Amino acid sequence: MLARKDTAGLRCVLPAGSRAVEFWTRDALVAALDCNPEWMTTAGADRLIQELHELAADDKAGVRDEAQGILSHPRPRKEQARDSDEQL
């Protein structure tokens, strides 16, 4: 779903994090979000933050809570871009 690179894909993935029973399942979902190359650039991070802000007001509690949780612990865009540049 994350390969869609849109809000609809995120809307499907975020509730899975809130329903994950095992910690490694949740960790895998968080890693898929945090390490997505689409969001490792400044432009990509801006797009992700915008999508998360939209989803933070979603009607579904699982989507809304996960989006709000991610937004409460953001990585600075410069750090994301720097990490991406170092991997090249």
HTML snippet that shows the backbone in 3Dmol.js (N, CA, C, O; Angstrom):
<script src="https://3Dmol.org/build/3Dmol-min.js"></script>
<div id="view" style="width:600px;height:400px;position:relative"></div>
<script>
const pdb = `
ATOM      1  N   MET A   1       0.811  -1.188   0.000  1.00  0.00           N
ATOM      2  CA  MET A   1       0.000   0.000   0.000  1.00  0.00           C
ATOM      3  C   MET A   1       0.866   1.268   0.000  1.00  0.00           C
ATOM      4  O   MET A   1       0.488   2.285  -0.583  1.00  0.00           O
ATOM      5  N   LEU A   2       2.013   1.198   0.650  1.00  0.00           N
ATOM      6  CA  LEU A   2       2.875   2.377   0.672  1.00  0.00           C
ATOM      7  C   LEU A   2       3.442   2.693  -0.707  1.00  0.00           C
ATOM      8  O   LEU A   2       3.796   3.838  -0.986  1.00  0.00           O
ATOM      9  N   ALA A   3       3.530   1.682  -1.569  1.00  0.00           N
ATOM     10  CA  ALA A   3       4.043   1.907  -2.919  1.00  0.00           C
ATOM     11  C   ALA A   3       3.126   2.823  -3.716  1.00  0.00           C
ATOM     12  O   ALA A   3       3.542   3.382  -4.731  1.00  0.00           O
ATOM     13  N   ARG A   4       1.892   2.984  -3.273  1.00  0.00           N
ATOM     14  CA  ARG A   4       0.968   3.893  -3.954  1.00  0.00           C
ATOM     15  C   ARG A   4       1.457   5.334  -3.860  1.00  0.00           C
ATOM     16  O   ARG A   4       1.176   6.146  -4.741  1.00  0.00           O
ATOM     17  N   LYS A   5       2.195   5.653  -2.788  1.00  0.00           N
ATOM     18  CA  LYS A   5       2.747   6.989  -2.564  1.00  0.00           C
ATOM     19  C   LYS A   5       1.652   8.049  -2.448  1.00  0.00           C
ATOM     20  O   LYS A   5       1.783   9.155  -2.972  1.00  0.00           O
ATOM     21  N   ASP A   6       0.567   7.691  -1.751  1.00  0.00           N
ATOM     22  CA  ASP A   6      -0.507   8.656  -1.588  1.00  0.00           C
ATOM     23  C   ASP A   6      -1.185   8.491  -0.230  1.00  0.00           C
ATOM     24  O   ASP A   6      -0.887   7.571   0.531  1.00  0.00           O
ATOM     25  N   THR A   7      -2.094   9.401   0.043  1.00  0.00           N
ATOM     26  CA  THR A   7      -2.800   9.400   1.314  1.00  0.00           C
ATOM     27  C   THR A   7      -3.646   8.142   1.489  1.00  0.00           C
ATOM     28  O   THR A   7      -3.762   7.616   2.596  1.00  0.00           O
ATOM     29  N   ALA A   8      -4.234   7.662   0.397  1.00  0.00           N
ATOM     30  CA  ALA A   8      -5.068   6.460   0.481  1.00  0.00           C
ATOM     31  C   ALA A   8      -4.249   5.253   0.934  1.00  0.00           C
ATOM     32  O   ALA A   8      -4.729   4.446   1.731  1.00  0.00           O
ATOM     33  N   GLY A   9      -3.028   5.121   0.439  1.00  0.00           N
ATOM     34  CA  GLY A   9      -2.158   4.026   0.864  1.00  0.00           C
ATOM     35  C   GLY A   9      -1.803   4.135   2.332  1.00  0.00           C
ATOM     36  O   GLY A   9      -1.831   3.143   3.060  1.00  0.00           O
ATOM     37  N   LEU A  10      -1.469   5.344   2.766  1.00  0.00           N
ATOM     38  CA  LEU A  10      -1.164   5.565   4.186  1.00  0.00           C
ATOM     39  C   LEU A  10      -2.381   5.260   5.053  1.00  0.00           C
ATOM     40  O   LEU A  10      -2.249   4.689   6.135  1.00  0.00           O
ATOM     41  N   ARG A  11      -3.562   5.640   4.581  1.00  0.00           N
ATOM     42  CA  ARG A  11      -4.795   5.404   5.340  1.00  0.00           C
ATOM     43  C   ARG A  11      -5.007   3.909   5.584  1.00  0.00           C
ATOM     44  O   ARG A  11      -5.600   3.525   6.592  1.00  0.00           O
ATOM     45  N   CYS A  12      -4.533   3.076   4.682  1.00  0.00           N
ATOM     46  CA  CYS A  12      -4.671   1.621   4.854  1.00  0.00           C
ATOM     47  C   CYS A  12      -3.617   1.050   5.794  1.00  0.00           C
ATOM     48  O   CYS A  12      -3.886   0.085   6.509  1.00  0.00           O
ATOM     49  N   VAL A  13      -2.428   1.631   5.802  1.00  0.00           N
ATOM     50  CA  VAL A  13      -1.323   1.092   6.596  1.00  0.00           C
ATOM     51  C   VAL A  13      -1.368   1.561   8.055  1.00  0.00           C
ATOM     52  O   VAL A  13      -1.056   0.787   8.960  1.00  0.00           O
ATOM     53  N   LEU A  14      -1.745   2.789   8.285  1.00  0.00           N
ATOM     54  CA  LEU A  14      -1.703   3.327   9.646  1.00  0.00           C
ATOM     55  C   LEU A  14      -2.531   2.535  10.652  1.00  0.00           C
ATOM     56  O   LEU A  14      -2.046   2.301  11.758  1.00  0.00           O
ATOM     57  N   PRO A  15      -3.747   2.111  10.334  1.00  0.00           N
ATOM     58  CA  PRO A  15      -4.495   1.357  11.347  1.00  0.00           C
ATOM     59  C   PRO A  15      -3.855   0.012  11.682  1.00  0.00           C
ATOM     60  O   PRO A  15      -4.063  -0.516  12.774  1.00  0.00           O
ATOM     61  N   ALA A  16      -3.090  -0.537  10.766  1.00  0.00           N
ATOM     62  CA  ALA A  16      -2.410  -1.807  11.049  1.00  0.00           C
ATOM     63  C   ALA A  16      -1.449  -1.632  12.221  1.00  0.00           C
ATOM     64  O   ALA A  16      -1.292  -2.539  13.039  1.00  0.00           O
ATOM     65  N   GLY A  17      -0.815  -0.485  12.304  1.00  0.00           N
ATOM     66  CA  GLY A  17       0.084  -0.215  13.422  1.00  0.00           C
ATOM     67  C   GLY A  17      -0.650  -0.163  14.749  1.00  0.00           C
ATOM     68  O   GLY A  17      -0.145  -0.629  15.770  1.00  0.00           O
ATOM     69  N   SER A  18      -1.830   0.402  14.726  1.00  0.00           N
ATOM     70  CA  SER A  18      -2.599   0.495  15.976  1.00  0.00           C
ATOM     71  C   SER A  18      -3.180  -0.852  16.394  1.00  0.00           C
ATOM     72  O   SER A  18      -3.520  -1.046  17.561  1.00  0.00           O
ATOM     73  N   ARG A  19      -3.295  -1.783  15.450  1.00  0.00           N
ATOM     74  CA  ARG A  19      -3.851  -3.104  15.754  1.00  0.00           C
ATOM     75  C   ARG A  19      -2.785  -4.182  15.948  1.00  0.00           C
ATOM     76  O   ARG A  19      -3.106  -5.310  16.320  1.00  0.00           O
ATOM     77  N   ALA A  20      -1.532  -3.845  15.700  1.00  0.00           N
ATOM     78  CA  ALA A  20      -0.459  -4.844  15.793  1.00  0.00           C
ATOM     79  C   ALA A  20      -0.378  -5.391  17.215  1.00  0.00           C
ATOM     80  O   ALA A  20      -0.311  -4.634  18.184  1.00  0.00           O
ATOM     81  N   VAL A  21      -0.385  -6.704  17.320  1.00  0.00           N
ATOM     82  CA  VAL A  21      -0.322  -7.364  18.622  1.00  0.00           C
ATOM     83  C   VAL A  21       1.126  -7.591  19.028  1.00  0.00           C
ATOM     84  O   VAL A  21       1.496  -7.359  20.179  1.00  0.00           O
ATOM     85  N   GLU A  22       1.929  -8.036  18.104  1.00  0.00           N
ATOM     86  CA  GLU A  22       3.340  -8.322  18.377  1.00  0.00           C
ATOM     87  C   GLU A  22       4.189  -7.074  18.124  1.00  0.00           C
ATOM     88  O   GLU A  22       3.950  -6.342  17.164  1.00  0.00           O
ATOM     89  N   PHE A  23       5.166  -6.838  18.974  1.00  0.00           N
ATOM     90  CA  PHE A  23       5.984  -5.639  18.829  1.00  0.00           C
ATOM     91  C   PHE A  23       6.758  -5.628  17.523  1.00  0.00           C
ATOM     92  O   PHE A  23       6.967  -4.558  16.952  1.00  0.00           O
ATOM     93  N   TRP A  24       7.191  -6.785  17.029  1.00  0.00           N
ATOM     94  CA  TRP A  24       7.981  -6.817  15.799  1.00  0.00           C
ATOM     95  C   TRP A  24       7.116  -6.472  14.586  1.00  0.00           C
ATOM     96  O   TRP A  24       7.627  -5.954  13.593  1.00  0.00           O
ATOM     97  N   THR A  25       5.831  -6.750  14.652  1.00  0.00           N
ATOM     98  CA  THR A  25       4.941  -6.350  13.565  1.00  0.00           C
ATOM     99  C   THR A  25       4.849  -4.834  13.516  1.00  0.00           C
ATOM    100  O   THR A  25       4.945  -4.231  12.447  1.00  0.00           O
ATOM    101  N   ARG A  26       4.666  -4.233  14.660  1.00  0.00           N
ATOM    102  CA  ARG A  26       4.604  -2.767  14.730  1.00  0.00           C
ATOM    103  C   ARG A  26       5.932  -2.162  14.297  1.00  0.00           C
ATOM    104  O   ARG A  26       5.947  -1.175  13.561  1.00  0.00           O
ATOM    105  N   ASP A  27       7.037  -2.731  14.738  1.00  0.00           N
ATOM    106  CA  ASP A  27       8.356  -2.232  14.345  1.00  0.00           C
ATOM    107  C   ASP A  27       8.540  -2.296  12.831  1.00  0.00           C
ATOM    108  O   ASP A  27       9.096  -1.376  12.231  1.00  0.00           O
ATOM    109  N   ALA A  28       8.074  -3.383  12.216  1.00  0.00           N
ATOM    110  CA  ALA A  28       8.196  -3.521  10.762  1.00  0.00           C
ATOM    111  C   ALA A  28       7.380  -2.455  10.040  1.00  0.00           C
ATOM    112  O   ALA A  28       7.825  -1.912   9.028  1.00  0.00           O
ATOM    113  N   LEU A  29       6.200  -2.154  10.549  1.00  0.00           N
ATOM    114  CA  LEU A  29       5.375  -1.114   9.937  1.00  0.00           C
ATOM    115  C   LEU A  29       6.010   0.260  10.094  1.00  0.00           C
ATOM    116  O   LEU A  29       6.025   1.056   9.155  1.00  0.00           O
ATOM    117  N   VAL A  30       6.529   0.533  11.274  1.00  0.00           N
ATOM    118  CA  VAL A  30       7.195   1.815  11.513  1.00  0.00           C
ATOM    119  C   VAL A  30       8.427   1.937  10.624  1.00  0.00           C
ATOM    120  O   VAL A  30       8.679   3.003  10.063  1.00  0.00           O
ATOM    121  N   ALA A  31       9.197   0.860  10.490  1.00  0.00           N
ATOM    122  CA  ALA A  31      10.386   0.886   9.634  1.00  0.00           C
ATOM    123  C   ALA A  31      10.009   1.116   8.175  1.00  0.00           C
ATOM    124  O   ALA A  31      10.705   1.834   7.458  1.00  0.00           O
ATOM    125  N   ALA A  32       8.912   0.511   7.736  1.00  0.00           N
ATOM    126  CA  ALA A  32       8.466   0.710   6.353  1.00  0.00           C
ATOM    127  C   ALA A  32       8.118   2.170   6.105  1.00  0.00           C
ATOM    128  O   ALA A  32       8.367   2.695   5.019  1.00  0.00           O
ATOM    129  N   LEU A  33       7.552   2.819   7.093  1.00  0.00           N
ATOM    130  CA  LEU A  33       7.245   4.247   6.956  1.00  0.00           C
ATOM    131  C   LEU A  33       8.500   5.096   7.053  1.00  0.00           C
ATOM    132  O   LEU A  33       8.715   5.994   6.239  1.00  0.00           O
ATOM    133  N   ASP A  34       9.328   4.811   8.051  1.00  0.00           N
ATOM    134  CA  ASP A  34      10.506   5.641   8.329  1.00  0.00           C
ATOM    135  C   ASP A  34      11.580   5.499   7.264  1.00  0.00           C
ATOM    136  O   ASP A  34      12.315   6.454   7.010  1.00  0.00           O
ATOM    137  N   CYS A  35      11.693   4.349   6.641  1.00  0.00           N
ATOM    138  CA  CYS A  35      12.785   4.093   5.705  1.00  0.00           C
ATOM    139  C   CYS A  35      12.342   4.129   4.243  1.00  0.00           C
ATOM    140  O   CYS A  35      13.110   3.758   3.355  1.00  0.00           O
ATOM    141  N   ASN A  36      11.134   4.565   3.991  1.00  0.00           N
ATOM    142  CA  ASN A  36      10.654   4.642   2.622  1.00  0.00           C
ATOM    143  C   ASN A  36      11.476   5.682   1.859  1.00  0.00           C
ATOM    144  O   ASN A  36      11.491   6.850   2.247  1.00  0.00           O
ATOM    145  N   PRO A  37      12.159   5.282   0.782  1.00  0.00           N
ATOM    146  CA  PRO A  37      13.010   6.224   0.060  1.00  0.00           C
ATOM    147  C   PRO A  37      12.257   7.424  -0.500  1.00  0.00           C
ATOM    148  O   PRO A  37      12.848   8.480  -0.726  1.00  0.00           O
ATOM    149  N   GLU A  38      10.969   7.269  -0.723  1.00  0.00           N
ATOM    150  CA  GLU A  38      10.166   8.388  -1.225  1.00  0.00           C
ATOM    151  C   GLU A  38      10.123   9.533  -0.222  1.00  0.00           C
ATOM    152  O   GLU A  38       9.927  10.687  -0.605  1.00  0.00           O
ATOM    153  N   TRP A  39      10.306   9.223   1.056  1.00  0.00           N
ATOM    154  CA  TRP A  39      10.184  10.236   2.097  1.00  0.00           C
ATOM    155  C   TRP A  39      11.525  10.614   2.705  1.00  0.00           C
ATOM    156  O   TRP A  39      11.568  11.278   3.741  1.00  0.00           O
ATOM    157  N   MET A  40      12.625  10.199   2.076  1.00  0.00           N
ATOM    158  CA  MET A  40      13.957  10.486   2.609  1.00  0.00           C
ATOM    159  C   MET A  40      14.529  11.790   2.072  1.00  0.00           C
ATOM    160  O   MET A  40      15.624  12.192   2.464  1.00  0.00           O
ATOM    161  N   THR A  41      13.815  12.441   1.198  1.00  0.00           N
ATOM    162  CA  THR A  41      14.264  13.730   0.688  1.00  0.00           C
ATOM    163  C   THR A  41      13.450  14.822   1.362  1.00  0.00           C
ATOM    164  O   THR A  41      12.422  14.542   1.980  1.00  0.00           O
ATOM    165  N   THR A  42      13.896  16.046   1.249  1.00  0.00           N
ATOM    166  CA  THR A  42      13.158  17.149   1.852  1.00  0.00           C
ATOM    167  C   THR A  42      11.763  17.258   1.237  1.00  0.00           C
ATOM    168  O   THR A  42      10.783  17.428   1.963  1.00  0.00           O
ATOM    169  N   ALA A  43      11.661  17.163  -0.082  1.00  0.00           N
ATOM    170  CA  ALA A  43      10.353  17.241  -0.747  1.00  0.00           C
ATOM    171  C   ALA A  43       9.463  16.078  -0.328  1.00  0.00           C
ATOM    172  O   ALA A  43       8.271  16.264  -0.082  1.00  0.00           O
ATOM    173  N   GLY A  44      10.030  14.888  -0.246  1.00  0.00           N
ATOM    174  CA  GLY A  44       9.268  13.719   0.164  1.00  0.00           C
ATOM    175  C   GLY A  44       8.798  13.812   1.609  1.00  0.00           C
ATOM    176  O   GLY A  44       7.667  13.443   1.926  1.00  0.00           O
ATOM    177  N   ALA A  45       9.673  14.309   2.486  1.00  0.00           N
ATOM    178  CA  ALA A  45       9.302  14.479   3.896  1.00  0.00           C
ATOM    179  C   ALA A  45       8.181  15.508   4.021  1.00  0.00           C
ATOM    180  O   ALA A  45       7.262  15.331   4.821  1.00  0.00           O
ATOM    181  N   ASP A  46       8.252  16.575   3.239  1.00  0.00           N
ATOM    182  CA  ASP A  46       7.189  17.580   3.248  1.00  0.00           C
ATOM    183  C   ASP A  46       5.859  16.966   2.826  1.00  0.00           C
ATOM    184  O   ASP A  46       4.819  17.239   3.425  1.00  0.00           O
ATOM    185  N   ARG A  47       5.906  16.130   1.781  1.00  0.00           N
ATOM    186  CA  ARG A  47       4.689  15.478   1.285  1.00  0.00           C
ATOM    187  C   ARG A  47       4.116  14.538   2.347  1.00  0.00           C
ATOM    188  O   ARG A  47       2.907  14.527   2.578  1.00  0.00           O
ATOM    189  N   LEU A  48       4.976  13.751   2.992  1.00  0.00           N
ATOM    190  CA  LEU A  48       4.534  12.832   4.037  1.00  0.00           C
ATOM    191  C   LEU A  48       3.900  13.597   5.193  1.00  0.00           C
ATOM    192  O   LEU A  48       2.839  13.211   5.683  1.00  0.00           O
ATOM    193  N   ILE A  49       4.530  14.658   5.623  1.00  0.00           N
ATOM    194  CA  ILE A  49       4.003  15.455   6.735  1.00  0.00           C
ATOM    195  C   ILE A  49       2.634  16.029   6.370  1.00  0.00           C
ATOM    196  O   ILE A  49       1.727  16.042   7.202  1.00  0.00           O
ATOM    197  N   GLN A  50       2.482  16.498   5.147  1.00  0.00           N
ATOM    198  CA  GLN A  50       1.193  17.026   4.699  1.00  0.00           C
ATOM    199  C   GLN A  50       0.127  15.925   4.726  1.00  0.00           C
ATOM    200  O   GLN A  50      -0.990  16.150   5.192  1.00  0.00           O
ATOM    201  N   GLU A  51       0.474  14.742   4.229  1.00  0.00           N
ATOM    202  CA  GLU A  51      -0.478  13.629   4.240  1.00  0.00           C
ATOM    203  C   GLU A  51      -0.837  13.215   5.656  1.00  0.00           C
ATOM    204  O   GLU A  51      -1.998  12.921   5.940  1.00  0.00           O
ATOM    205  N   LEU A  52       0.147  13.189   6.547  1.00  0.00           N
ATOM    206  CA  LEU A  52      -0.116  12.826   7.933  1.00  0.00           C
ATOM    207  C   LEU A  52      -1.013  13.854   8.618  1.00  0.00           C
ATOM    208  O   LEU A  52      -1.863  13.490   9.430  1.00  0.00           O
ATOM    209  N   HIS A  53      -0.831  15.134   8.297  1.00  0.00           N
ATOM    210  CA  HIS A  53      -1.709  16.165   8.864  1.00  0.00           C
ATOM    211  C   HIS A  53      -3.145  15.949   8.407  1.00  0.00           C
ATOM    212  O   HIS A  53      -4.076  16.119   9.194  1.00  0.00           O
ATOM    213  N   GLU A  54      -3.334  15.579   7.153  1.00  0.00           N
ATOM    214  CA  GLU A  54      -4.679  15.267   6.658  1.00  0.00           C
ATOM    215  C   GLU A  54      -5.265  14.090   7.432  1.00  0.00           C
ATOM    216  O   GLU A  54      -6.422  14.127   7.853  1.00  0.00           O
ATOM    217  N   LEU A  55      -4.464  13.053   7.615  1.00  0.00           N
ATOM    218  CA  LEU A  55      -4.935  11.838   8.273  1.00  0.00           C
ATOM    219  C   LEU A  55      -5.101  12.009   9.782  1.00  0.00           C
ATOM    220  O   LEU A  55      -5.823  11.240  10.417  1.00  0.00           O
ATOM    221  N   ALA A  56      -4.441  13.005  10.354  1.00  0.00           N
ATOM    222  CA  ALA A  56      -4.577  13.259  11.787  1.00  0.00           C
ATOM    223  C   ALA A  56      -5.977  13.750  12.143  1.00  0.00           C
ATOM    224  O   ALA A  56      -6.337  13.810  13.319  1.00  0.00           O
ATOM    225  N   ALA A  57      -6.760  14.098  11.135  1.00  0.00           N
ATOM    226  CA  ALA A  57      -8.145  14.522  11.350  1.00  0.00           C
ATOM    227  C   ALA A  57      -9.133  13.495  10.784  1.00  0.00           C
ATOM    228  O   ALA A  57     -10.315  13.796  10.620  1.00  0.00           O
ATOM    229  N   ASP A  58      -8.651  12.291  10.486  1.00  0.00           N
ATOM    230  CA  ASP A  58      -9.487  11.250   9.887  1.00  0.00           C
ATOM    231  C   ASP A  58     -10.597  10.815  10.830  1.00  0.00           C
ATOM    232  O   ASP A  58     -10.466  10.927  12.049  1.00  0.00           O
ATOM    233  N   ASP A  59     -11.687  10.321  10.264  1.00  0.00           N
ATOM    234  CA  ASP A  59     -12.816   9.839  11.067  1.00  0.00           C
ATOM    235  C   ASP A  59     -12.488   8.549  11.821  1.00  0.00           C
ATOM    236  O   ASP A  59     -13.040   8.298  12.893  1.00  0.00           O
ATOM    237  N   LYS A  60     -11.595   7.739  11.266  1.00  0.00           N
ATOM    238  CA  LYS A  60     -11.253   6.468  11.900  1.00  0.00           C
ATOM    239  C   LYS A  60     -10.180   6.692  12.967  1.00  0.00           C
ATOM    240  O   LYS A  60      -9.125   7.267  12.701  1.00  0.00           O
ATOM    241  N   ALA A  61     -10.477   6.225  14.176  1.00  0.00           N
ATOM    242  CA  ALA A  61      -9.572   6.457  15.310  1.00  0.00           C
ATOM    243  C   ALA A  61      -8.198   5.849  15.085  1.00  0.00           C
ATOM    244  O   ALA A  61      -7.198   6.475  15.435  1.00  0.00           O
ATOM    245  N   GLY A  62      -8.109   4.651  14.513  1.00  0.00           N
ATOM    246  CA  GLY A  62      -6.810   4.017  14.288  1.00  0.00           C
ATOM    247  C   GLY A  62      -5.934   4.819  13.346  1.00  0.00           C
ATOM    248  O   GLY A  62      -4.732   4.953  13.576  1.00  0.00           O
ATOM    249  N   VAL A  63      -6.521   5.350  12.297  1.00  0.00           N
ATOM    250  CA  VAL A  63      -5.784   6.185  11.337  1.00  0.00           C
ATOM    251  C   VAL A  63      -5.367   7.478  12.017  1.00  0.00           C
ATOM    252  O   VAL A  63      -4.201   7.871  11.974  1.00  0.00           O
ATOM    253  N   ARG A  64      -6.326   8.128  12.640  1.00  0.00           N
ATOM    254  CA  ARG A  64      -6.084   9.423  13.275  1.00  0.00           C
ATOM    255  C   ARG A  64      -5.020   9.322  14.368  1.00  0.00           C
ATOM    256  O   ARG A  64      -4.104  10.143  14.420  1.00  0.00           O
ATOM    257  N   ASP A  65      -5.139   8.316  15.244  1.00  0.00           N
ATOM    258  CA  ASP A  65      -4.200   8.179  16.352  1.00  0.00           C
ATOM    259  C   ASP A  65      -2.784   7.877  15.877  1.00  0.00           C
ATOM    260  O   ASP A  65      -1.818   8.428  16.405  1.00  0.00           O
ATOM    261  N   GLU A  66      -2.658   7.006  14.884  1.00  0.00           N
ATOM    262  CA  GLU A  66      -1.324   6.682  14.357  1.00  0.00           C
ATOM    263  C   GLU A  66      -0.696   7.898  13.679  1.00  0.00           C
ATOM    264  O   GLU A  66       0.489   8.170  13.870  1.00  0.00           O
ATOM    265  N   ALA A  67      -1.480   8.629  12.891  1.00  0.00           N
ATOM    266  CA  ALA A  67      -0.953   9.826  12.223  1.00  0.00           C
ATOM    267  C   ALA A  67      -0.500  10.851  13.257  1.00  0.00           C
ATOM    268  O   ALA A  67       0.573  11.440  13.126  1.00  0.00           O
ATOM    269  N   GLN A  68      -1.314  11.061  14.279  1.00  0.00           N
ATOM    270  CA  GLN A  68      -0.950  12.007  15.335  1.00  0.00           C
ATOM    271  C   GLN A  68       0.300  11.547  16.080  1.00  0.00           C
ATOM    272  O   GLN A  68       1.146  12.364  16.443  1.00  0.00           O
ATOM    273  N   GLY A  69       0.414  10.244  16.305  1.00  0.00           N
ATOM    274  CA  GLY A  69       1.595   9.713  16.987  1.00  0.00           C
ATOM    275  C   GLY A  69       2.862   9.921  16.186  1.00  0.00           C
ATOM    276  O   GLY A  69       3.900  10.287  16.737  1.00  0.00           O
ATOM    277  N   ILE A  70       2.780   9.690  14.893  1.00  0.00           N
ATOM    278  CA  ILE A  70       3.949   9.888  14.032  1.00  0.00           C
ATOM    279  C   ILE A  70       4.323  11.365  13.986  1.00  0.00           C
ATOM    280  O   ILE A  70       5.502  11.713  14.045  1.00  0.00           O
ATOM    281  N   LEU A  71       3.328  12.226  13.881  1.00  0.00           N
ATOM    282  CA  LEU A  71       3.599  13.666  13.829  1.00  0.00           C
ATOM    283  C   LEU A  71       4.174  14.193  15.147  1.00  0.00           C
ATOM    284  O   LEU A  71       4.850  15.222  15.159  1.00  0.00           O
ATOM    285  N   SER A  72       3.915  13.505  16.237  1.00  0.00           N
ATOM    286  CA  SER A  72       4.433  13.974  17.527  1.00  0.00           C
ATOM    287  C   SER A  72       5.920  13.669  17.703  1.00  0.00           C
ATOM    288  O   SER A  72       6.555  14.209  18.608  1.00  0.00           O
ATOM    289  N   HIS A  73       6.485  12.806  16.846  1.00  0.00           N
ATOM    290  CA  HIS A  73       7.906  12.454  16.929  1.00  0.00           C
ATOM    291  C   HIS A  73       8.566  12.529  15.552  1.00  0.00           C
ATOM    292  O   HIS A  73       9.137  11.540  15.091  1.00  0.00           O
ATOM    293  N   PRO A  74       8.499  13.676  14.896  1.00  0.00           N
ATOM    294  CA  PRO A  74       9.081  13.753  13.545  1.00  0.00           C
ATOM    295  C   PRO A  74      10.603  13.837  13.577  1.00  0.00           C
ATOM    296  O   PRO A  74      11.203  14.320  14.537  1.00  0.00           O
ATOM    297  N   ARG A  75      11.201  13.353  12.503  1.00  0.00           N
ATOM    298  CA  ARG A  75      12.636  13.578  12.283  1.00  0.00           C
ATOM    299  C   ARG A  75      12.751  14.873  11.499  1.00  0.00           C
ATOM    300  O   ARG A  75      11.959  15.110  10.587  1.00  0.00           O
ATOM    301  N   PRO A  76      13.711  15.709  11.831  1.00  0.00           N
ATOM    302  CA  PRO A  76      13.881  16.939  11.058  1.00  0.00           C
ATOM    303  C   PRO A  76      14.138  16.620   9.586  1.00  0.00           C
ATOM    304  O   PRO A  76      14.847  15.666   9.266  1.00  0.00           O
ATOM    305  N   ARG A  77      13.561  17.420   8.699  1.00  0.00           N
ATOM    306  CA  ARG A  77      13.723  17.191   7.258  1.00  0.00           C
ATOM    307  C   ARG A  77      15.188  17.195   6.853  1.00  0.00           C
ATOM    308  O   ARG A  77      15.602  16.399   6.010  1.00  0.00           O
ATOM    309  N   LYS A  78      15.972  18.083   7.445  1.00  0.00           N
ATOM    310  CA  LYS A  78      17.396  18.143   7.092  1.00  0.00           C
ATOM    311  C   LYS A  78      18.081  16.832   7.438  1.00  0.00           C
ATOM    312  O   LYS A  78      18.943  16.365   6.693  1.00  0.00           O
ATOM    313  N   GLU A  79      17.706  16.234   8.567  1.00  0.00           N
ATOM    314  CA  GLU A  79      18.290  14.953   8.972  1.00  0.00           C
ATOM    315  C   GLU A  79      17.894  13.864   7.981  1.00  0.00           C
ATOM    316  O   GLU A  79      18.726  13.028   7.626  1.00  0.00           O
ATOM    317  N   GLN A  80      16.649  13.855   7.529  1.00  0.00           N
ATOM    318  CA  GLN A  80      16.204  12.861   6.555  1.00  0.00           C
ATOM    319  C   GLN A  80      16.975  13.012   5.254  1.00  0.00           C
ATOM    320  O   GLN A  80      17.441  12.025   4.684  1.00  0.00           O
ATOM    321  N   ALA A  81      17.108  14.239   4.787  1.00  0.00           N
ATOM    322  CA  ALA A  81      17.814  14.483   3.533  1.00  0.00           C
ATOM    323  C   ALA A  81      19.300  14.113   3.673  1.00  0.00           C
ATOM    324  O   ALA A  81      19.884  13.524   2.763  1.00  0.00           O
ATOM    325  N   ARG A  82      19.907  14.461   4.820  1.00  0.00           N
ATOM    326  CA  ARG A  82      21.313  14.137   5.050  1.00  0.00           C
ATOM    327  C   ARG A  82      21.529  12.626   5.044  1.00  0.00           C
ATOM    328  O   ARG A  82      22.458  12.126   4.410  1.00  0.00           O
ATOM    329  N   ASP A  83      20.653  11.895   5.765  1.00  0.00           N
ATOM    330  CA  ASP A  83      20.768  10.442   5.795  1.00  0.00           C
ATOM    331  C   ASP A  83      20.639   9.852   4.409  1.00  0.00           C
ATOM    332  O   ASP A  83      21.350   8.907   4.068  1.00  0.00           O
ATOM    333  N   SER A  84      19.745  10.394   3.608  1.00  0.00           N
ATOM    334  CA  SER A  84      19.546   9.913   2.247  1.00  0.00           C
ATOM    335  C   SER A  84      20.789  10.166   1.404  1.00  0.00           C
ATOM    336  O   SER A  84      21.210   9.296   0.641  1.00  0.00           O
ATOM    337  N   ASP A  85      21.381  11.358   1.538  1.00  0.00           N
ATOM    338  CA  ASP A  85      22.584  11.704   0.783  1.00  0.00           C
ATOM    339  C   ASP A  85      23.763  10.802   1.169  1.00  0.00           C
ATOM    340  O   ASP A  85      24.567  10.424   0.317  1.00  0.00           O
ATOM    341  N   GLU A  86      23.857  10.460   2.465  1.00  0.00           N
ATOM    342  CA  GLU A  86      24.966   9.609   2.923  1.00  0.00           C
ATOM    343  C   GLU A  86      24.860   8.208   2.365  1.00  0.00           C
ATOM    344  O   GLU A  86      25.877   7.535   2.199  1.00  0.00           O
ATOM    345  N   GLN A  87      23.641   7.748   2.069  1.00  0.00           N
ATOM    346  CA  GLN A  87      23.461   6.403   1.558  1.00  0.00           C
ATOM    347  C   GLN A  87      23.816   6.305   0.078  1.00  0.00           C
ATOM    348  O   GLN A  87      24.036   5.207  -0.433  1.00  0.00           O
ATOM    349  N   LEU A  88      23.874   7.432  -0.609  1.00  0.00           N
ATOM    350  CA  LEU A  88      24.182   7.417  -2.042  1.00  0.00           C
ATOM    351  C   LEU A  88      25.624   7.166  -2.331  1.00  0.00           C
ATOM    352  O   LEU A  88      26.022   7.128  -3.495  1.00  0.00           O
TER     353      LEU A  88
END
`;
const viewer = $3Dmol.createViewer("view");
viewer.addModel(pdb, "pdb");
viewer.setStyle({}, {cartoon: {color: "spectrum"}});
viewer.zoomTo();
viewer.render();
</script>
